[in-house]
């Protein structure tokens, strides 16, 4: 009987691969780090809960600050909002509103509040409004150069497109007051533009300024004083009384009541005439 060969032949074929039935790498990792994973899951859960609590507290704090801002009317009210919630958006808005109230009380305090707002909230959405307001207040105090610098910064910044036309109009007014109508026209033309495409609320005002930029004010004529010859010719009007005074109107005489007519008296009979030669008896 022929002895069989143990070597694989082409008919029987060779094994392709062996199947490993041991634990996978993932299972081994989970087994080795199971405790760490449980701790990590607990920490993540605690972090999520803490974030939710913090977010809820922040939202409640923001609501309280907003409510306090809406009820504020005096300088002390706005100052309280700033001190109580210094990091809130309500505190930033309170500074702008406080500056408006302070302007009638103390101009220097108002300017200081605006400067503090600009330095504290450089990325605030209302930073352009704050800078424009500061420029107008400096201009009102006669500080034209300082006002021109800050208003130029606003007018040339596309980020402040919502308020930039207003700053350009004021710069045009400053140039016109200085007699530079050419620069004034350029600023007014710039104020007409809507570079950001959000709408220009100051376009009609800029158009009116541009139409009147070269208009000359009416000349004032001082009336000439009358000369001495004119004084001699001008005689005051003399009012003369009439020659005869008009007699006052007299009341009509009252009508006398009608009286009964007296009976007519008859003449007495004449004495008889005696004939001639006889004496009267």
C-alpha positions as CSV (number, residue, x, y, z in Angstrom):
1,X,0.0,0.0,0.0
2,X,1.4,3.3,-0.9
3,X,2.5,5.5,1.9
4,X,0.6,8.9,1.9
5,X,2.6,12.1,2.0
6,X,1.9,14.7,4.6
7,X,3.0,17.5,2.4
8,X,0.1,19.5,0.9
9,X,-0.4,19.0,-2.7
10,X,-2.1,21.0,-5.3
11,X,-5.2,18.9,-4.8
12,X,-5.6,19.3,-1.0
13,X,-4.5,23.0,-0.9
14,X,-2.7,25.0,1.8
15,X,-4.4,26.9,4.8
16,X,-4.9,30.6,4.0
17,X,-4.9,32.1,7.6
18,X,-5.5,31.1,11.1
19,X,-8.6,32.5,13.0
20,X,-7.7,34.1,16.4
21,X,-10.6,33.7,18.8
22,X,-8.9,35.7,21.6
23,X,-10.2,39.1,23.0
24,X,-10.0,42.1,20.6
25,X,-7.9,45.1,21.2
26,X,-10.9,47.2,22.1
27,X,-11.9,44.6,24.7
28,X,-8.5,44.6,26.1
29,X,-8.5,48.5,26.3
30,X,-11.8,48.5,28.0
31,X,-10.7,45.9,30.5
32,X,-7.5,47.7,31.3
33,X,-9.0,51.2,31.6
34,X,-12.5,50.5,32.8
35,X,-12.1,52.4,36.1
36,X,-10.7,55.4,34.3
37,X,-13.5,55.4,31.9
38,X,-16.1,55.3,34.6
39,X,-14.4,58.2,36.4
40,X,-14.3,60.2,33.1
41,X,-18.0,59.6,32.4
42,X,-18.8,60.9,35.9
43,X,-16.7,64.0,35.4
44,X,-18.3,64.7,32.0
45,X,-21.7,64.3,33.6
46,X,-20.8,66.7,36.4
47,X,-19.4,69.2,33.9
48,X,-22.6,69.2,31.9
49,X,-24.7,69.7,35.0
50,X,-22.4,72.5,36.1
51,X,-22.6,74.2,32.7
52,X,-26.4,74.1,32.8
53,X,-26.5,75.5,36.3
54,X,-24.0,78.3,35.3
55,X,-25.9,79.1,32.2
56,X,-29.1,79.3,34.0
57,X,-27.6,81.6,36.7
58,X,-26.0,83.8,34.0
59,X,-29.3,84.0,32.2
60,X,-31.1,84.9,35.4
61,X,-28.4,87.5,36.2
62,X,-28.8,89.0,32.8
63,X,-32.5,89.2,33.2
64,X,-32.2,91.0,36.5
65,X,-29.7,93.5,35.0
66,X,-31.9,94.1,32.1
67,X,-35.0,94.7,34.3
68,X,-33.0,97.1,36.5
69,X,-31.8,99.0,33.4
70,X,-35.3,99.4,32.1
71,X,-36.5,100.8,35.4
72,X,-33.6,103.3,35.7
73,X,-34.4,107.0,35.4
74,X,-31.8,108.9,37.3
75,X,-28.0,108.9,37.3
76,X,-27.9,106.9,40.6
77,X,-30.0,104.2,39.0
78,X,-27.7,103.7,36.1
79,X,-24.6,103.8,38.4
80,X,-26.2,101.0,40.5
81,X,-26.6,98.8,37.4
82,X,-23.0,99.4,36.5
83,X,-21.8,98.5,40.0
84,X,-24.1,95.5,40.5
85,X,-23.7,93.8,37.1
86,X,-20.3,95.2,35.8
87,X,-19.8,92.4,33.2
88,X,-23.4,92.4,31.8
89,X,-24.5,94.0,28.5
90,X,-26.9,96.0,30.6
91,X,-24.0,97.7,32.3
92,X,-22.6,98.8,29.0
93,X,-25.9,100.3,27.9
94,X,-26.2,101.9,31.3
95,X,-22.9,103.8,30.7
96,X,-24.2,105.3,27.4
97,X,-27.5,106.4,29.0
98,X,-25.7,107.7,32.0
99,X,-23.5,109.9,29.8
100,X,-26.6,111.5,28.3
101,X,-28.0,112.4,31.7
102,X,-24.7,113.7,33.0
103,X,-24.3,116.2,30.1
104,X,-26.9,118.5,31.6
105,X,-25.4,118.0,35.1
106,X,-21.6,118.0,34.4
107,X,-20.2,118.0,30.9
108,X,-16.8,116.8,32.1
109,X,-18.4,113.7,33.8
110,X,-20.3,113.0,30.7
111,X,-17.2,113.0,28.6
112,X,-15.3,110.9,31.1
113,X,-18.1,108.3,31.1
114,X,-18.0,108.0,27.3
115,X,-14.2,107.7,27.3
116,X,-14.5,104.9,29.9
117,X,-17.1,103.1,27.8
118,X,-14.9,103.3,24.7
119,X,-11.9,101.9,26.6
120,X,-13.9,99.2,28.4
121,X,-16.0,97.9,25.6
122,X,-13.9,98.3,22.4
123,X,-15.9,95.6,20.6
124,X,-19.3,96.7,21.7
125,X,-21.9,97.0,18.9
126,X,-22.6,100.6,20.0
127,X,-18.9,101.7,20.1
128,X,-19.5,103.8,16.9
129,X,-22.4,105.6,18.6
130,X,-20.3,106.3,21.7
131,X,-17.4,107.8,19.6
132,X,-19.8,110.0,17.6
133,X,-21.5,111.2,20.8
134,X,-18.1,112.0,22.3
135,X,-17.1,113.9,19.2
136,X,-20.2,116.0,19.3
137,X,-19.7,116.8,22.9
138,X,-16.1,117.9,22.4
139,X,-17.2,120.1,19.5
140,X,-19.9,121.7,21.7
141,X,-17.1,122.5,24.2
142,X,-15.1,124.2,21.4
143,X,-12.5,121.4,21.2
144,X,-12.7,121.3,17.4
145,X,-9.5,119.5,16.7
146,X,-10.2,116.7,19.1
147,X,-13.7,116.4,17.8
148,X,-12.5,116.3,14.2
149,X,-10.0,113.4,15.0
150,X,-12.5,111.1,16.6
151,X,-15.3,111.9,14.0
152,X,-12.9,111.2,11.2
153,X,-12.1,107.8,12.7
154,X,-15.9,107.0,12.7
155,X,-16.5,108.3,9.2
156,X,-13.7,106.3,7.6
157,X,-14.5,103.0,9.4
158,X,-16.9,100.7,7.5
159,X,-17.6,98.9,10.8
160,X,-19.5,102.0,11.9
161,X,-21.6,102.2,8.7
162,X,-24.8,102.8,10.7
163,X,-23.5,106.0,12.2
164,X,-20.6,107.0,9.9
165,X,-22.8,109.2,7.6
166,X,-23.7,111.3,10.7
167,X,-20.1,111.8,11.5
168,X,-19.3,112.8,7.9
169,X,-22.1,115.4,8.0
170,X,-20.6,117.0,11.2
171,X,-17.2,117.0,9.6
172,X,-18.7,118.8,6.6
173,X,-20.2,121.4,8.9
174,X,-16.9,121.9,10.6
175,X,-15.2,122.4,7.2
176,X,-17.9,124.8,6.0
177,X,-17.6,126.9,9.1
178,X,-13.9,127.2,8.5
179,X,-14.6,128.4,4.9
180,X,-13.4,125.2,3.2
181,X,-16.4,124.5,1.0
182,X,-14.5,122.0,-1.1
183,X,-13.8,119.7,1.8
184,X,-17.3,120.3,3.1
185,X,-18.7,119.1,-0.2
186,X,-16.6,116.0,-0.1
187,X,-17.8,115.1,3.4
188,X,-21.4,115.6,2.4
189,X,-21.0,113.5,-0.7
190,X,-19.5,110.7,1.5
191,X,-22.4,111.0,3.8
192,X,-24.8,110.3,0.9
193,X,-23.2,106.8,0.3
194,X,-24.5,103.5,1.6
195,X,-21.3,101.5,1.5
196,X,-22.5,98.6,3.7
197,X,-25.8,98.3,1.9
198,X,-27.9,98.4,5.1
199,X,-29.6,101.7,4.3
200,X,-28.6,105.3,5.1
201,X,-30.8,107.1,7.5
202,X,-28.9,110.3,7.0
203,X,-29.0,110.5,3.2
204,X,-31.7,113.2,2.9
205,X,-29.9,115.3,5.5
206,X,-26.7,115.0,3.5
207,X,-28.5,116.0,0.3
208,X,-29.8,119.1,1.9
209,X,-26.4,120.1,3.2
210,X,-24.8,119.5,-0.2
211,X,-27.4,121.7,-1.9
212,X,-26.7,124.6,0.5
213,X,-22.9,124.2,0.8
214,X,-22.2,127.0,-1.7
215,X,-25.1,129.2,-0.9
216,X,-24.3,132.6,0.4
217,X,-26.2,134.0,3.3
218,X,-28.3,137.1,2.6
219,X,-26.4,140.4,2.9
220,X,-27.3,142.5,5.9
221,X,-27.9,146.1,4.9
222,X,-27.6,148.7,7.7
223,X,-30.2,151.5,7.3
224,X,-28.7,154.9,6.7
225,X,-29.3,157.6,9.2
226,X,-31.1,160.7,7.9
227,X,-28.9,163.8,7.2
228,X,-29.4,167.3,8.7
229,X,-31.1,168.5,5.5
230,X,-33.6,165.7,5.7
231,X,-34.2,166.5,9.4
232,X,-35.0,170.1,8.4
233,X,-37.5,169.0,5.8
234,X,-39.2,166.5,8.0
235,X,-41.6,168.3,10.3
236,X,-43.6,166.5,12.9
237,X,-47.2,166.3,12.2
238,X,-49.2,168.8,14.3
239,X,-52.6,168.1,15.3
240,X,-54.8,171.2,15.6
241,X,-58.1,171.5,17.3
242,X,-61.1,172.7,15.2
243,X,-62.0,176.5,15.5
244,X,-65.4,175.9,16.8
245,X,-66.3,173.3,19.2
246,X,-69.3,171.3,18.3
247,X,-72.2,172.1,20.7
248,X,-73.2,169.1,22.6
249,X,-76.4,167.6,21.6
250,X,-79.3,168.8,23.7
251,X,-82.1,166.7,24.8
252,X,-85.4,167.4,23.1
253,X,-87.9,169.3,25.3
254,X,-90.4,167.2,26.9
255,X,-93.8,167.6,25.4
256,X,-96.3,169.5,27.6
257,X,-99.5,167.8,28.3
258,X,-102.5,169.1,26.4
259,X,-104.6,171.5,28.5
260,X,-108.3,172.0,28.2
261,X,-109.1,175.2,26.2
262,X,-110.7,178.0,28.3
263,X,-114.1,179.1,27.1
264,X,-113.9,182.2,24.9
265,X,-114.8,185.4,26.8
266,X,-117.6,187.4,25.2
267,X,-117.3,191.1,25.1
268,X,-119.9,193.0,27.3
269,X,-122.7,194.6,25.7
270,X,-122.0,198.3,25.0
271,X,-123.9,200.8,26.9
272,X,-126.9,202.2,25.0
273,X,-126.4,205.5,23.4
274,X,-128.9,208.2,24.4
275,X,-130.5,210.1,21.6
276,X,-129.5,213.7,21.1
277,X,-131.1,216.2,23.5
278,X,-131.7,213.6,26.2
279,X,-129.5,212.6,29.0
280,X,-128.7,209.2,29.5
281,X,-130.5,207.6,32.2
